[in-house]
Amino acid sequence: MTIQADRYGGRKEAFGRWLLAQRDRGDWVDALADAARADRNFPKDGDPEAVRAHLRGQQADGDTFAAVDDAESDWLDC
């Protein structure tokens, strides 16, 4: 598990767990989060690269990776 620091040096929630909690955003991240919640092997404690590696293993499409990019940007801003 990779521990991330927030912009103030505190501990940041894992990207995977943050993503699982995303609901009703009205954007691509909604569908990504729904799929993650349905995936028993989703890397809950993973960083964005662990999520991308998992999705590559599932042969996800380009739109899915674009959603991960959007989600990562939002996660980094929290």
HELIX and SHEET records of a PDB file:
HELIX    1   1 PHE A   15  LEU A   20  1                                   6    
HELIX    2   2 TRP A   28  ALA A   38  1                                  11    
HELIX    3   3 PRO A   48  GLY A   57  1                                  10    
HELIX    4   4 GLY A   62  ASP A   77  1                                  16    
SHEET    1   A 2 GLN A   4  ALA A   5  0                                        
SHEET    2   A 2 ARG A  11  LYS A  12 -1                                        
END                                                                             
